[in-house]
Amino acid sequence: MVQRRMVQYVYQRGTTYYFVRRVPKDVQEHYKSTRTVICLKTSRKDRAVRAGMSIAQRLENYWLSLRLSNLDIPTLHLLRDRPQSASTPSSMALSEAMELYLRLKGSNKDKIFQRGAERNVRSVINVLGNRPVEEYASSDAASYRDYLLEK
């Protein structure tokens, strides 16, 4: 097959455009291959060029994050293992978060708004418990969904 190079990292094979880029040596340990090839699923040059530039930029940003994660952090020994619990604003329980929400958002709403919020949060608390907000996980959301579907 004939391959034609249009712009940097984008080439045409037949009527379809592809993005191809060599993986830099310093980040190759994170990849299975030394180059990446992505079908752009288009036969239009303008779309292929735009998609190729976007993919190239996203790869550059990702590779920069990989490079930065491998750097030694100056003053790493001064960092805390865990943030202080008093400084985390989300350490409030779900019921306290609901009260704050109603105070901030429900001041000029009718009684139906407040009643709905209280009913929904009460239902979550009955099923999952009144825990600090950051302790809820996506698995808890799935459990609550299953509970509602059974109900």
Sequence and secondary structure as in RCSB ss.txt:
>XXXX:A:sequence
MVQRRMVQYVYQRGTTYYFVRRVPKDVQEHYKSTRTVICLKTSRKDRAVRAGMSIAQRLENYWLSLRLSNLDIPT
LHLLRDRPQSASTPSSMALSEAMELYLRLKGSNKDKIFQRGAERNVRSVINVLGNRPVEEYASSDAASYRDYLLE
K
>XXXX:A:secstr
  EEEEETTEEEETTEEEEEEE  GGGGGG SSSEEEEE     HHHHHHHHHHHHHHHHHHHHHHHHHHS  TT
GGGS SS  GGG GGGSBHHHHHHHHHHHHSTTS HHHHHHHHHHHHHHHHHH S BGGG  HHHHHHHHHHHHH
 
